[in-house]
Amino acid sequence: MEDDEILKTLSNELLKGAKMLSTHCPKCGYPLFEKDGKTYCPVCEKFKNENKGIENNKIRYDSKSTTKVDVNKILMEKINYLTMKLKDENEISRIKEIGEALYILIKIKKKIE
């Protein structure tokens, strides 16, 4: 889930009348929300719903074919690629951008393990 998507998810919760709490989710670090006496993390709930198709072994079928997709392998390839890009980057804004992407990929990898 990208930052824009996360902000949209959080904003939608506020528009639905949920209250943003000062405490944060222990899994993803985003703020917890409360509505109708229930405390929840909208980011984790949305992430969980989007990834119902991932099997326990973290392999799923690509929707365009019957080819198996190894999610862990893809994540590691992207992490390695970005790490190499970061090594050679000198522009501050690009370093920040790559760092944020790495952070997200590592968080996703930890969640599915």
C-alpha positions as CSV (number, residue, x, y, z in Angstrom):
1,M,0.0,0.0,0.0
2,E,1.4,3.4,-1.0
3,D,1.5,6.5,1.1
4,D,-1.3,8.2,-0.9
5,E,-3.5,5.1,-0.4
6,I,-2.7,5.1,3.3
7,L,-3.6,8.8,3.7
8,K,-6.8,8.2,1.8
9,T,-7.7,5.3,4.0
10,L,-7.1,7.3,7.2
11,S,-9.0,10.3,5.8
12,N,-12.0,8.1,4.9
13,E,-12.1,6.8,8.5
14,L,-12.3,10.4,9.8
15,L,-15.1,11.2,7.2
16,K,-17.0,8.1,8.5
17,G,-17.0,9.6,12.0
18,A,-14.1,7.6,13.5
19,K,-11.9,9.3,16.0
20,M,-8.1,9.2,15.5
21,L,-6.4,8.2,18.7
22,S,-3.0,9.3,20.0
23,T,-1.8,5.6,20.2
24,H,-0.3,3.8,17.2
25,C,-0.7,0.3,15.8
26,P,2.1,-2.0,17.1
27,K,2.2,-3.7,13.6
28,C,2.4,-0.8,11.1
29,G,2.9,2.3,13.3
30,Y,0.0,4.2,11.9
31,P,-2.6,5.8,14.3
32,L,-5.3,3.7,15.7
33,F,-8.9,4.8,15.3
34,E,-12.0,4.3,17.4
35,K,-15.6,4.1,16.3
36,D,-18.7,2.6,18.0
37,G,-16.5,1.5,21.0
38,K,-14.1,-0.5,18.7
39,T,-10.4,0.4,18.5
40,Y,-8.8,-0.7,15.2
41,C,-6.1,0.1,12.7
42,P,-7.7,0.9,9.3
43,V,-4.3,0.4,7.5
44,C,-3.8,-3.2,8.8
45,E,-7.5,-4.1,8.1
46,K,-7.3,-2.8,4.5
47,F,-3.9,-4.6,4.0
48,K,-5.3,-7.8,5.4
49,N,-8.4,-7.6,3.1
50,E,-6.2,-6.9,0.1
51,N,-4.0,-9.9,0.8
52,K,-6.6,-12.6,1.4
53,G,-5.4,-14.2,-1.8
54,I,-1.9,-14.9,-0.5
55,E,-1.6,-18.5,0.7
56,N,0.3,-19.6,3.8
57,N,3.4,-20.4,1.8
58,K,3.3,-16.9,0.3
59,I,2.9,-18.2,-3.2
60,R,-0.2,-17.2,-5.3
61,Y,-1.3,-17.4,-8.8
62,D,-0.9,-14.4,-11.1
63,S,-4.4,-13.2,-12.2
64,K,-3.3,-13.0,-15.9
65,S,-2.1,-16.6,-16.1
66,T,-1.6,-19.8,-14.1
67,T,2.0,-18.9,-13.3
68,K,2.9,-19.1,-9.6
69,V,4.2,-15.9,-8.0
70,D,6.6,-16.1,-5.1
71,V,5.9,-13.0,-3.1
72,N,8.9,-13.3,-0.8
73,K,11.3,-13.7,-3.8
74,I,9.8,-10.7,-5.5
75,L,10.1,-8.6,-2.3
76,M,13.8,-9.6,-1.8
77,E,14.6,-8.8,-5.5
78,K,13.1,-5.3,-5.1
79,I,14.8,-4.8,-1.7
80,N,18.2,-5.8,-3.3
81,Y,17.5,-3.6,-6.3
82,L,16.7,-0.5,-4.2
83,T,19.7,-1.2,-1.9
84,M,22.0,-1.0,-4.9
85,K,20.3,2.2,-6.2
86,L,20.7,3.7,-2.7
87,K,24.4,2.9,-2.7
88,D,25.1,4.9,-5.8
89,E,22.6,7.8,-5.1
90,N,23.9,11.2,-4.0
91,E,20.7,13.4,-4.4
92,I,19.0,13.8,-1.0
93,S,15.4,13.7,-2.3
94,R,16.1,10.4,-4.2
95,I,17.9,8.9,-1.1
96,K,14.7,9.8,1.0
97,E,12.5,8.3,-1.7
98,I,14.5,5.1,-2.0
99,G,14.7,4.8,1.8
100,E,10.9,5.1,2.2
101,A,10.3,2.5,-0.5
102,L,12.8,0.2,1.3
103,Y,11.0,0.8,4.6
104,I,7.7,-0.2,3.1
105,L,9.0,-3.3,1.4
106,I,10.7,-4.5,4.6
107,K,7.5,-3.9,6.6
108,I,5.5,-5.9,4.1
109,K,8.0,-8.7,4.1
110,K,7.9,-8.9,7.9
111,K,4.1,-9.0,7.8
112,I,3.8,-11.9,5.5
113,E,6.5,-14.0,7.1
